[in-house]
Amino acid sequence: MSEHIQNLGPNEWRIAHSHLVSTYLNESEDLLNKWRSDVEAQGCQLINTIMLRDPLNHAMSLHKIVKSKNSTREDWTKYLSSPTGDGLWATVLDFFLYNNHGLRHHDDYPNGPGGRNPFNVTKEVKVKRAMELLHRHFDIVTVSDHATFRAKILNWTGWTPIRMPKTNVHRKGLNFTKKEVENLQKLLLKNGDVDFADQARLDYHDYLSYLAD
């Protein structure tokens, strides 16, 4: 990334996509600060964007890869019963903070190698940290709102809109019992995902703003 943002031209855009096994933002804030400083030092602007998904919809959709991960529905969510357990997938909040690296070895981890929530903080601390990172470093934030995300990017960049083909689509049905959905929602609430998404909607979508009138 540091090489990618060097020698920027006056009329060009460079795009970087951060996803699986990339930076884990909870401990990589120095990189976000450095990249913005390096870009702005060249007289350019860095636009960090993120489109968060609804936690329940996200968690339910990932059931499409249960078999490919050699898991079962019974085992798929068991790791969420522990505040620090590692699973074969990550919730919206955990992916934002810790990505999906598995175990990492850092000298300051209090309980040995860690991946998800290595400092064993409460869900309140996780949500507060995630919102702190959003406010400090991200210029465009949406929650399950492709249209607004697209409109804001086009407005900021001046790009000409193009049709994006839908290729990453699961065309088979996913069936859940009422009990499975309720249990999943309870786990996401306990983990902090529901609070994170609600606060992001409040801050970036004027969610429930009519209550403040």
C-alpha positions in Angstrom: 0.0 0.0 0.0 2.8 2.4 0.8 4.3 1.9 -2.7 0.8 2.1 -4.3 0.3 5.7 -3.1 3.6 7.1 -4.2 4.1 9.5 -7.1 0.5 10.3 -7.5 -0.4 12.2 -10.7 -2.6 15.3 -10.7 -5.5 13.8 -12.5 -5.5 10.1 -11.5 -7.4 8.0 -9.0 -5.8 4.9 -7.4 -7.9 2.3 -5.7 -7.0 -0.1 -3.0 -9.4 -2.7 -1.7 -8.8 -4.0 1.9 -10.5 -7.3 2.6 -9.6 -10.8 3.8 -6.3 -11.2 5.8 -5.4 -7.5 5.3 -5.0 -5.0 8.1 -6.8 -5.5 11.4 -7.9 -2.0 12.2 -7.9 -2.3 16.0 -4.1 -2.4 16.0 -3.3 -0.8 12.6 -4.4 2.8 13.1 -0.9 4.0 12.6 -1.1 2.8 9.0 -4.3 4.6 8.4 -2.7 7.8 9.7 0.4 7.3 7.6 -1.4 6.6 4.3 -3.5 9.7 4.7 -0.5 11.8 5.5 1.5 10.5 2.6 -1.4 11.1 0.1 -2.1 14.6 1.4 1.6 15.5 1.4 1.4 15.1 -2.4 -1.5 17.6 -2.6 -4.0 14.8 -3.1 -7.0 13.6 -1.2 -7.5 10.1 0.4 -11.1 8.9 0.6 -11.6 5.9 2.9 -14.9 4.2 2.3 -16.8 1.4 4.0 -20.2 -0.2 3.5 -21.2 -2.2 6.6 -23.8 -4.9 6.3 -26.7 -5.6 8.6 -25.2 -8.1 11.2 -28.0 -10.6 11.0 -28.3 -10.6 7.2 -24.5 -10.9 7.0 -24.3 -13.8 9.4 -27.2 -15.6 7.8 -25.8 -15.2 4.3 -22.5 -16.8 5.4 -24.3 -20.0 6.0 -23.9 -20.6 2.3 -20.2 -21.6 2.9 -20.7 -23.9 5.9 -20.1 -27.0 3.9 -17.1 -25.6 2.0 -15.5 -24.9 5.4 -16.1 -28.5 6.5 -18.4 -27.3 9.2 -22.0 -27.9 10.3 -24.8 -25.5 11.4 -24.4 -26.7 15.0 -20.7 -25.8 15.0 -20.8 -22.7 12.8 -21.7 -20.3 15.6 -20.3 -22.0 18.7 -17.2 -19.9 18.8 -19.4 -16.8 19.5 -20.2 -18.2 22.9 -16.7 -17.1 24.0 -15.7 -13.5 23.8 -12.3 -14.4 22.4 -12.9 -17.6 20.5 -11.8 -17.9 16.8 -14.2 -19.3 14.3 -14.3 -20.0 10.5 -16.0 -16.7 9.9 -16.2 -13.3 11.5 -19.1 -11.1 12.3 -19.4 -7.5 11.0 -17.9 -5.9 14.1 -15.2 -8.5 14.6 -14.2 -8.4 10.9 -13.9 -4.6 11.1 -11.7 -4.7 14.2 -9.7 -7.9 13.9 -10.2 -9.1 10.3 -10.0 -12.9 9.9 -6.3 -13.7 10.4 -6.6 -16.4 13.0 -4.1 -16.4 15.8 -1.4 -13.7 15.9 1.7 -13.5 18.1 2.2 -10.2 19.8 4.3 -9.7 23.0 1.6 -7.5 24.6 -1.3 -10.0 24.2 -2.2 -10.8 27.8 -3.3 -14.4 27.1 -0.8 -15.6 24.5 -1.5 -15.7 20.7 -4.8 -14.0 19.8 -6.9 -13.2 16.9 -10.5 -12.2 17.7 -10.6 -9.8 20.7 -7.1 -10.6 21.9 -7.3 -8.3 24.9 -10.7 -9.8 26.0 -12.5 -6.5 26.2 -16.2 -6.1 26.7 -18.6 -5.6 23.8 -19.1 -2.0 24.9 -15.4 -1.4 24.5 -15.4 -3.1 21.1 -18.3 -1.0 19.9 -16.8 2.3 21.2 -13.4 1.5 19.5 -15.1 0.6 16.2 -17.0 3.9 16.2 -13.9 5.8 17.1 -12.1 4.3 14.0 -15.1 5.1 11.8 -15.2 8.7 12.9 -11.4 9.3 12.7 -10.6 7.6 9.4 -13.6 6.9 7.1 -15.0 9.5 4.8 -18.0 7.6 3.4 -19.8 5.2 5.7 -23.1 3.4 4.9 -25.0 0.4 6.4 -26.6 -1.9 3.9 -27.2 1.0 1.5 -25.7 0.5 -1.9 -27.5 3.4 -3.5 -26.2 6.0 -1.0 -22.7 4.5 -1.1 -22.6 4.7 -4.9 -24.1 8.2 -5.0 -21.6 9.6 -2.5 -18.6 8.1 -4.3 -19.7 9.4 -7.6 -20.3 12.8 -6.1 -16.8 12.9 -4.5 -14.9 11.6 -7.5 -16.8 12.9 -10.5 -16.7 9.4 -12.0 -19.1 8.4 -14.7 -21.5 5.7 -13.4 -21.3 2.3 -14.9 -23.4 -0.8 -14.5 -21.8 -3.3 -12.1 -22.5 -7.0 -13.0 -23.8 -9.1 -10.2 -21.5 -12.1 -10.1 -21.1 -13.0 -6.4 -24.6 -14.3 -6.0 -25.8 -17.4 -4.1 -28.7 -18.7 -6.2 -29.8 -21.4 -3.9 -32.1 -20.9 -1.0 -31.1 -20.7 2.7 -33.6 -21.9 5.2 -33.7 -21.2 8.9 -35.9 -22.0 11.7 -37.3 -19.3 14.0 -35.2 -20.7 16.8 -32.0 -20.5 14.7 -32.6 -16.9 13.8 -33.4 -15.9 17.4 -30.3 -17.6 18.6 -28.1 -15.9 16.0 -29.6 -12.5 16.8 -28.9 -13.1 20.5 -25.2 -14.0 19.8 -24.8 -10.9 17.7 -26.3 -8.7 20.3 -24.0 -10.2 23.0 -21.0 -9.7 20.7 -21.8 -6.0 20.1 -22.7 -6.2 16.4 -26.2 -5.0 16.8 -25.2 -2.0 18.8 -22.4 -1.2 16.3 -24.8 -1.3 13.4 -27.4 0.8 15.2 -24.9 3.4 16.2 -23.5 3.6 12.7 -27.0 4.1 11.4 -27.6 6.9 13.9 -24.4 8.7 13.0 -24.4 8.2 9.2 -28.0 7.7 8.2 -29.9 9.9 10.7 -31.5 6.7 12.0 -34.4 7.5 14.4 -33.5 11.2 14.1 -37.2 12.1 14.4 -36.9 11.2 18.1 -34.6 14.1 18.7 -37.1 16.7 17.3 
